[in-house]
Amino acid sequence: MDKNELKAISEKTERILKLLNVGLYEREKAINLSYLSMVAGEAIFLLGPPGVGKSLMARRLSRILKSGKAFEYLMHRFSTPDEIFGPVSIQKLKNEDKYERSVIGYLPDADIAFLDEIWKAGPSIQNTLLTIINERIFRNGDIDVKVPLKGLMAASNELPAKNQGLEALWDRFILRLMVTEVRDQEFFNAMIQGKDNLLELQIDDKTKITDDDLVKWKKAIDDVKIPQEILNTITAIKHRLNEYNNTLGENQDLKIYVSDRKWKKIIRILKTSALLNGRDEANLLDAFLISDCIWNNNTQIEKVNELVETSIHDFSFRYSIDFSGLNEELENLKTEIDRITVNKNEKETKALKTFVNNGIDYFNFQKVPVSYGYNDTRNYEFIKVEDFNNLTNNMRVPLFLNDFKSDVFTVSSSKGYKIKIHLSNSEIDRTIKSESVKYNEFVFSTPSVVHVQEWDKTINEILKEVDDDLFRLQKIENEKLEGLNSNYFVDAQKSKIISSSIDDTKKSLLDIKTEAKRLQKHYKSIKDGEIKDTNLPKFAIDEKIENES
């Protein structure tokens, strides 16, 4: 399709969705996704209590079809196939000995069908529905009849019961949505005062969808392209689903299972969304629809939303970039450079011993006699690091007991890590505790010209790969982010996640580029003699002073 045709489809979709939502409140997503599922030729399931407008949405949907015949039925445990697919034709049975149903006015004759409380249907109804949903075929007697069904909506206030043979039918409902009562007070007030007959929609024939439109659109949907970033996202979602399921152990009921058939149907949903938004290629905003397709239990909805959003953010663009390979190359190069240029010598020095109490750093004193000569049996153990660093002669500072109660003393003199404390009638020496600490001293050897040339080659290859990835990302941003400002079926605010994904991917690439250039500067500084050896660590103590003390 050319751009004008795509634009016309988008504009028609916009008009239809506005009409379908007239007079309804907090139902936009349900209405829009029901329309999407109909055009895609897939079934949708609405989970919610009675009286929230589920059947109204199905009836409205039939109004936008030019040949729109609707069929609606409330299932119960005594429902029979006659009530859904039509009664057996007595005339055919009597005159021609044929077992056929009179389907006029029943589901096999409908364009849009709404089946309420679907899980109450018996096995014979469910099995026939499977064939209709999958193949649009109804077996009437000995004849396979092609049904005109465009859209099937089903609803219930409960999920299918476990181990009742309902899994196959449940899997056919590609889109799944929670529908609740109107919650916003303003919308609620408007709803209860609105018109009763909400089916009176004025839809002109030009706006209505014909069978020819759907045939043409079906072919166009097949031709919609799926870009690599969506395939990357799906790969990430599948991987994270497996990880999540593995954490559940044997608890099968909570596991999120997505069949291969469903993934294929999901792709069709994304393609249909792209077409109805006037595009011939799906984009990542369409990919958020996956959230509405893969939950099996409403308790999983929050987890599924998080999983899809994080997969789109973390992997849509990163998946096709070899981050692990680039980082591995850098790490290997670092190892090689160190092997050629670094000689490591293990040494030992003295380090001051500190103690932290309530966020304050203290120095420990070495043990001293308990008595100071005037019946003072207190044993002062600590001095604040800050006070010690600011010591001058005849300065008054607090010394602390084991329980960190303090007295203030005058320091008559200080030398290195030894201080003299002036008491009322005597002076005592106190020395800061120290401990032996081992550390590595590095001496650098000049690399050969050959080594530097090889390292330069590796760095340049890394930088080129990073620049190529950055260029490709910029191209994606210029070409594809333009289509993320609106989507009929997804909140456009989700586009912020996609923009953030591109920005974070760029930042990761730029970090690799910065590290590569830093590494290059490092080995060239060694080659040029700018780096020869390291200084002793800052915690080293002057041995002479320590010995004197």
C-alpha positions in Angstrom: 0.0 0.0 0.0 1.2 3.5 -0.7 1.3 6.3 1.9 -2.0 7.8 0.8 -3.8 4.4 1.3 -2.2 3.9 4.7 -3.2 7.4 5.7 -6.8 6.8 4.6 -6.9 3.6 6.7 -5.6 5.5 9.7 -8.1 8.4 9.3 -11.0 5.9 8.9 -9.9 4.1 12.0 -9.8 7.4 14.0 -13.3 8.3 12.9 -14.6 4.8 13.8 -13.0 4.7 17.2 -14.4 8.1 18.1 -17.9 6.9 17.1 -17.6 3.7 19.0 -16.6 5.5 22.2 -19.4 8.1 22.1 -21.2 8.1 25.5 -19.0 5.5 27.1 -16.6 6.2 29.9 -13.4 4.3 30.8 -14.1 1.9 28.0 -11.7 3.3 25.4 -9.1 0.6 25.7 -11.7 -2.2 25.6 -13.5 -0.7 22.6 -10.3 0.0 20.7 -8.8 -3.4 21.3 -12.1 -5.1 20.3 -11.9 -3.2 17.0 -8.3 -4.2 16.6 -9.1 -7.9 17.3 -11.9 -7.8 14.7 -9.7 -6.4 11.9 -7.0 -8.8 12.8 -9.5 -11.7 12.7 -8.8 -12.8 16.2 -10.9 -13.3 19.3 -10.9 -11.1 22.5 -11.8 -12.0 26.0 -13.2 -9.5 28.5 -12.9 -10.3 32.2 -15.3 -8.4 34.5 -18.5 -8.3 36.5 -21.9 -8.1 35.0 -23.3 -4.7 34.0 -20.1 -3.0 32.8 -21.0 -2.7 29.2 -19.3 -5.8 27.7 -22.3 -6.8 25.5 -22.9 -3.1 24.5 -19.4 -2.9 23.1 -20.1 -6.0 20.9 -23.3 -4.6 19.6 -21.6 -1.3 18.7 -18.9 -3.1 16.9 -21.4 -4.7 14.6 -22.7 -1.3 13.7 -19.5 -0.2 11.9 -19.7 -3.2 9.5 -21.7 -2.5 6.4 -23.1 -6.1 6.5 -23.0 -6.3 10.3 -25.1 -9.1 11.7 -24.7 -9.6 15.4 -25.3 -12.6 17.5 -25.4 -12.4 21.3 -25.9 -15.2 23.8 -25.6 -15.7 27.6 -24.2 -19.1 28.3 -25.4 -21.4 31.1 -24.6 -24.9 32.0 -27.7 -26.2 30.2 -27.0 -24.3 27.0 -27.4 -26.5 23.9 -25.8 -26.3 20.5 -29.2 -25.5 19.0 -29.2 -22.2 20.9 -25.8 -21.2 19.6 -25.5 -22.7 16.1 -29.2 -23.0 15.2 -31.8 -25.8 15.4 -31.8 -28.9 13.3 -33.8 -28.4 10.1 -36.8 -30.7 10.5 -37.6 -30.3 6.8 -34.1 -31.4 5.7 -34.2 -34.3 8.1 -37.6 -35.4 7.0 -37.4 -34.9 3.2 -33.7 -35.4 2.5 -32.6 -37.4 5.5 -29.9 -34.8 6.2 -28.9 -33.6 9.6 -28.4 -29.9 9.0 -29.0 -26.8 11.2 -30.9 -23.7 10.2 -28.2 -21.2 11.0 -29.9 -18.0 9.9 -29.9 -15.6 12.9 -27.4 -17.7 14.8 -23.6 -17.6 15.3 -22.6 -19.3 12.0 -24.6 -16.5 10.2 -23.1 -13.6 12.3 -20.4 -11.0 11.5 -19.9 -10.2 15.2 -20.6 -12.5 18.0 -20.7 -11.9 21.7 -20.7 -14.9 24.1 -21.3 -14.1 27.7 -20.2 -16.4 30.5 -18.5 -18.5 27.9 -16.9 -21.0 30.3 -20.3 -22.3 31.2 -20.7 -23.8 27.7 -20.6 -27.6 27.4 -17.9 -29.6 25.5 -19.9 -29.9 22.3 -20.3 -26.1 22.0 -16.6 -25.5 22.9 -15.3 -27.9 20.3 -17.4 -26.4 17.6 -16.3 -22.9 18.6 -12.6 -24.0 18.3 -13.1 -24.8 14.6 -15.0 -21.6 14.0 -12.4 -19.4 15.7 -9.4 -21.2 14.0 -10.7 -21.8 10.5 -13.9 -19.8 10.2 -15.5 -23.1 9.3 -18.8 -24.5 10.6 -19.5 -28.2 10.0 -23.2 -28.3 9.2 -24.2 -31.9 8.7 -21.8 -33.3 6.1 -20.9 -29.9 4.7 -18.2 -27.4 5.8 -19.7 -23.9 5.7 -17.5 -20.8 5.6 -18.8 -18.5 8.3 -18.8 -14.7 7.8 -17.6 -14.1 11.4 -15.3 -11.1 11.6 -15.0 -10.6 15.3 -15.7 -12.8 18.4 -15.9 -11.3 21.8 -16.4 -13.5 24.9 -16.8 -12.4 28.5 -17.1 -13.8 31.9 -16.7 -12.7 35.5 -14.3 -15.6 36.1 -11.4 -17.3 34.4 -11.7 -20.8 32.9 -11.5 -23.5 35.6 -8.4 -25.7 35.7 -8.4 -29.2 34.5 -11.8 -28.9 32.8 -10.5 -29.1 29.2 -10.9 -25.4 28.6 -7.2 -24.7 27.9 -7.4 -25.0 24.1 -10.4 -22.6 23.9 -8.7 -20.1 26.3 -5.6 -20.1 24.2 -7.6 -18.9 21.1 -8.5 -15.6 22.8 -5.4 -13.7 21.8 -6.3 -10.4 23.5 -7.4 -10.4 27.1 -8.6 -7.4 29.1 -10.0 -6.6 32.5 -13.1 -4.4 32.4 -14.3 -2.9 35.7 -17.0 -0.5 36.8 -16.5 3.2 36.1 -14.2 4.5 38.9 -13.7 8.2 38.2 -16.4 10.1 40.0 -16.8 12.7 37.3 -17.2 10.0 34.6 -19.6 8.0 36.8 -21.8 11.1 37.3 -21.9 11.7 33.5 -22.6 8.0 32.8 -25.6 7.7 35.1 -27.1 10.9 33.7 -26.4 10.0 30.0 -28.8 8.6 27.4 -30.2 5.2 27.9 -30.1 4.1 24.2 -26.4 4.1 23.5 -26.9 2.0 20.4 -28.2 4.9 18.3 -25.0 5.7 16.5 -25.1 7.8 13.4 -22.6 6.1 11.1 -22.6 7.0 7.4 -22.0 4.3 4.8 -18.7 5.9 3.8 -17.4 5.3 7.4 -18.6 1.7 7.6 -16.3 -1.1 6.8 -17.2 -3.4 3.9 -16.2 -6.9 3.3 -13.9 -5.7 0.4 -12.2 -3.4 2.9 -11.4 -6.3 5.2 -10.2 -8.5 2.4 -7.9 -5.7 1.2 -6.7 -4.9 4.8 -6.0 -8.6 5.4 -3.6 -8.7 2.5 -2.0 -5.4 3.7 -1.6 -6.9 7.2 0.3 -9.8 5.8 2.7 -7.4 4.1 3.5 -5.3 7.3 7.1 -5.6 8.3 8.3 -6.6 11.8 11.6 -4.8 12.6 14.5 -6.5 14.4 14.0 -4.5 17.6 10.6 -6.2 18.0 12.0 -9.6 17.4 14.8 -8.8 20.0 12.1 -7.8 22.5 10.1 -11.0 22.0 13.3 -13.1 22.4 13.9 -11.2 25.7 10.3 -11.7 26.9 10.5 -15.4 26.2 13.8 -15.7 28.1 12.4 -13.7 31.1 9.2 -15.7 31.1 11.3 -18.9 31.4 13.3 -17.4 34.2 10.1 -16.3 36.0 8.5 -19.7 35.6 11.6 -21.5 36.9 11.3 -19.5 40.2 7.8 -20.9 40.7 9.0 -24.5 41.0 6.1 -27.0 40.7 3.4 -24.4 41.1 2.0 -24.8 37.6 -1.1 -22.6 38.1 1.0 -19.5 38.4 3.3 -20.1 35.5 2.8 -18.0 32.3 2.7 -20.2 29.3 2.6 -18.8 25.8 2.3 -21.3 22.9 4.0 -21.0 19.6 0.6 -20.6 18.0 -0.1 -17.6 20.2 3.2 -15.9 19.4 2.3 -16.1 15.7 -1.1 -14.6 16.5 0.5 -11.9 18.6 2.7 -10.9 15.6 -0.6 -10.5 13.6 -2.0 -8.3 16.3 1.1 -6.0 16.1 1.0 -5.9 12.3 -2.7 -5.0 12.4 -2.0 -2.2 14.9 0.7 -0.8 12.6 -1.7 -0.9 9.6 -4.6 0.8 11.4 -2.1 3.5 12.6 -1.2 4.1 9.0 2.2 2.3 8.9 3.6 -0.5 6.8 6.0 -1.5 9.6 5.3 -2.2 13.2 7.1 -0.3 15.9 8.0 -0.7 19.5 4.9 1.1 20.7 2.8 -1.7 19.1 4.9 -4.2 21.0 3.4 -3.0 24.3 0.2 -4.9 23.2 2.0 -8.1 24.0 1.1 -7.3 27.7 -2.6 -7.8 26.8 -1.9 -11.2 25.2 0.2 -13.3 27.4 -1.4 -13.3 30.9 -3.3 -16.4 32.0 -4.5 -15.1 35.4 -5.4 -11.6 36.3 -3.0 -11.8 39.2 -0.2 -11.9 36.6 -1.2 -8.7 34.8 1.1 -6.4 36.9 4.1 -8.9 36.5 3.5 -9.2 32.7 3.3 -5.4 32.3 6.6 -5.0 34.1 8.2 -7.9 32.2 7.2 -6.5 28.8 8.2 -2.9 29.6 11.6 -3.9 31.0 12.3 -6.2 28.0 11.5 -3.3 25.6 13.7 -1.0 27.5 16.6 -3.3 28.2 16.8 -5.4 25.0 15.0 -3.9 22.0 18.1 -2.1 20.8 20.8 -3.7 23.0 20.1 -7.2 21.8 21.7 -6.5 18.4 24.8 -4.8 19.9 27.6 -7.1 21.0 28.2 -5.5 24.4 29.6 -8.6 25.9 32.0 -9.0 23.0 33.2 -5.4 23.3 33.6 -5.5 27.0 35.5 -8.8 26.7 37.9 -7.4 24.2 38.6 -4.5 26.5 39.2 -6.8 29.5 41.5 -9.0 27.5 43.4 -6.0 26.3 43.8 -4.7 29.9 45.2 -8.1 30.9 47.6 -8.1 28.0 48.8 -4.5 28.8 49.3 -5.4 32.5 51.2 -8.5 31.6 53.7 -6.6 29.4 54.1 -3.4 31.4 53.4 -4.0 35.0 55.8 -5.5 37.6 54.1 -6.0 40.9 56.1 -6.0 44.2 54.4 -6.9 47.5 55.4 -4.7 50.4 54.4 -4.0 53.9 53.9 -0.8 55.8 52.2 0.6 58.9 48.7 1.9 58.9 46.9 3.8 61.6 44.2 1.9 63.4 40.8 3.6 63.4 37.5 2.9 65.1 34.1 4.2 64.1 31.4 5.0 66.6 28.1 6.6 65.6 29.6 7.7 62.3 32.6 9.4 63.9 36.2 8.3 63.2 38.5 7.8 66.2 42.1 6.7 66.6 42.9 4.0 69.2 45.6 4.6 71.7 48.0 1.9 72.7 47.4 0.4 76.1 48.8 2.5 79.1 49.0 2.0 82.8 45.6 2.3 84.5 46.8 4.8 87.2 48.1 8.3 86.2 49.6 8.8 89.6 46.9 10.7 91.4 44.3 8.0 92.0 42.7 8.5 88.5 41.9 4.9 87.4 40.2 6.0 84.1 41.8 4.5 81.0 41.3 6.8 78.0 41.3 4.8 74.7 40.3 7.1 71.9 40.8 10.6 70.3 38.7 11.9 67.4 40.6 11.7 64.1 39.6 15.3 63.3 40.9 16.5 66.7 44.2 14.6 66.3 44.8 16.0 62.8 44.4 19.6 64.1 46.6 19.2 67.2 48.9 22.0 68.3 50.9 22.3 71.6 49.0 23.3 74.7 45.6 22.7 72.9 42.7 21.4 74.9 41.0 18.3 73.3 38.6 15.6 74.6 39.9 12.0 75.2 37.4 9.2 75.3 36.8 6.2 77.6 35.7 2.8 76.3 32.1 4.0 76.7 32.9 7.1 74.8 32.4 9.4 77.8 35.0 12.1 77.7 37.2 14.5 79.7 39.1 17.5 78.2 42.9 17.5 78.6 45.7 19.8 77.5 48.2 18.4 75.0 51.5 19.9 76.0 53.3 18.7 72.8 52.9 16.3 69.9 55.4 14.6 67.6 54.3 12.3 64.7 51.9 9.8 66.2 53.0 10.3 69.8 51.4 13.0 72.0 52.2 14.2 75.5 49.1 14.9 77.7 49.3 17.4 80.5 47.4 16.4 83.7 47.1 18.4 86.9 50.4 17.3 88.3 51.9 15.0 85.7 52.4 14.3 82.1 51.8 11.0 80.2 52.8 9.8 76.7 50.2 8.3 74.5 50.8 6.7 71.1 48.3 6.0 68.3 47.9 2.3 67.5 49.1 1.1 64.1 48.9 -2.2 62.3 50.9 -3.9 59.5 49.3 -3.7 56.1 50.4 -5.4 52.9 50.1 -3.6 49.6 51.3 -3.8 46.0 53.9 -1.5 44.6 53.8 -1.3 40.8 56.7 -0.6 38.6 56.0 -0.1 34.9 58.1 -1.4 32.0 58.1 0.4 28.6 56.2 -1.7 26.0 57.7 -2.4 22.6 56.6 -0.6 19.4 55.1 -3.8 18.1 53.0 -4.2 21.2 51.7 -0.6 21.0 50.9 -1.0 17.3 48.8 -4.2 18.1 47.1 -2.5 21.0 46.3 0.5 18.8 44.8 -1.8 16.2 42.5 -3.4 18.8 41.4 -0.1 20.2 40.6 1.3 16.7 38.5 -1.8 15.9 36.6 -1.3 19.1 36.1 2.4 18.5 34.9 1.7 14.9 32.4 -0.9 16.1 31.1 1.5 18.7 30.8 4.3 16.2 29.0 2.1 13.7 26.5 1.1 16.5 26.0 4.7 17.5 25.4 5.7 13.9 22.8 3.0 13.5 21.1 4.0 16.7 20.9 7.6 15.5 19.4 6.5 12.2 16.8 4.4 14.1 16.0 7.4 16.3 15.6 9.8 13.3 13.5 7.3 11.3 11.4 5.4 13.8 10.8 7.6 16.9 8.7 9.9 14.7 6.0 7.3 14.6 5.8 7.0 18.4 3.9 10.1 19.2 0.5 8.4 18.9 -1.1 5.0 18.8 -4.8 4.2 18.8 -4.3 1.1 20.9 -1.4 1.9 23.2 -0.8 4.9 25.6 1.6 7.2 23.8 3.3 7.9 27.1 4.9 4.5 26.7 7.1 6.0 24.1 9.2 7.5 26.9 10.4 4.0 27.7 11.6 3.5 24.1 13.4 6.9 24.1 15.0 6.0 27.4 16.1 2.7 25.9 17.9 4.4 23.0 19.5 6.9 25.4 20.7 4.3 27.8 22.0 2.1 25.0 23.9 5.2 23.6 25.3 5.8 27.1 26.6 2.3 27.4 28.3 2.5 24.0 29.8 5.9 24.9 31.1 4.4 28.2 32.9 1.7 26.3 34.3 4.3 23.9 35.6 6.4 26.9 37.1 3.3 28.5 38.9 2.4 25.3 40.4 5.8 24.9 41.4 5.9 28.6 43.2 2.6 28.2 45.0 3.8 25.1 46.1 6.9 26.9 47.4 4.7 29.8 49.7 2.5 27.7 50.9 5.4 25.7 51.8 7.3 28.9 53.8 4.2 29.9 55.6 4.1 26.5 56.4 7.8 26.7 57.9 7.4 30.2 55.2 9.5 31.9 54.3 6.6 34.3 57.2 4.8 35.9 56.1 3.6 39.3 53.5 4.2 41.9 53.9 6.2 45.2 53.6 4.6 48.5 49.9 4.4 49.7 48.6 7.4 51.6 48.1 5.3 54.8 51.8 4.6 55.1 53.4 5.8 58.4 56.8 7.4 58.7 58.8 4.5 60.1 61.3 6.7 61.9 58.6 8.5 63.9 56.8 5.2 64.6 60.0 3.7 65.9 60.8 6.7 68.1 57.3 6.4 69.6 
